[in-house]
Amino acid sequence: MGPFENIDVLQVVRICARGGSNRKVISTSQAVEELRVLSGDFVSTDGDMANEILKAAVCLGYAVVLDERAGADTLNYANLQIASR
């Protein structure tokens, strides 16, 4: 675990959870960004943070969407081409 605290992870999971009272879903991409801001940790990898978020969300009974993409902030989507047209 990085320099962030367990209580920070739990707080972020609860803040980012979407859904009804008995079915909650959390997006790791949003939660990772929220955890970075809350904890001030801009050094830990997205994967490490997403793993901690995943553990906390599963313990709380939430479904998790693993939509974090490594290097997503450096991709240039304008140059992507669809190969199968």
Number of C-alpha atoms within 10 A of each C-alpha: 10 13 11 17 11 13 10 15 25 18 15 24 29 17 12 16 19 15 10 8 6 7 11 17 18 25 20 26 16 16 24 25 17 19 23 18 11 14 15 11 15 13 9 13 12 18 15 13 22 24 15 19 25 23 15 20 23 13 10 13 13 21 16 19 12 14 12 17 11 11 8 9 7 7 10 8 8 6 6 8 8 5 5 4 4
